[in-house]
């Protein structure tokens, strides 16, 4: 969980959203390394995973932290729950094919089909589109997956940048992995801290 939190770079007095928060590792890491946040909000749409998230926070004695709020909430359907330009930073650890962790979960290649991938890609872009208005101008959105498929990674960010003219990508420079046009994929065994594959892209909301 360390790398995405370092990329998110939480600062004092910020309001941060973790849009796909279960099982809770990243959410808890954010509040632990930056206790001076104004507010940290976590969403998890799946009730079973939300229970896991809640239990994780209890185990870490974070469930009574006044700055931390969690909701069994779909990130796509925010409606009027939060005003536009509300969050300083948003973390989207997006649902994905999980092709980057096949080493640990080899049944993925059996259970995933083309229709699953279509649904996943649609969900990814809808989360991005739904949350973008809620991000403040000058704020950052970190999009992350544990997929090594370009269709879930660079292609999604390219589509998003085309849709929102106030969006631009912050160029990354990590000690492992490789640079692409819109982000930074890390293939399995490329990292010194994990044998899994990941993808990261930081999207900046341009000020008017």
Secondary structure, 3 states (H helix, E strand, C coil): CHHHHHHHCCCCCCEEEECCCCCCHHHHHHHHHCCCCCEEEEECCCHHHHHHHHHHHHHCCCCCCCCEEEECCCCCCCCCCCCCCCEEEEEEECCCCCHHHCCCCCCHHHHCCHHHHHHHHHHHHHHHHHHHCCEEEEEEEEEEECCCCHHHCHHHHHHHHHHCCCEEEECCCCCCCEECCCCEEECCCCCCCCCCCEEEEEEEECCC
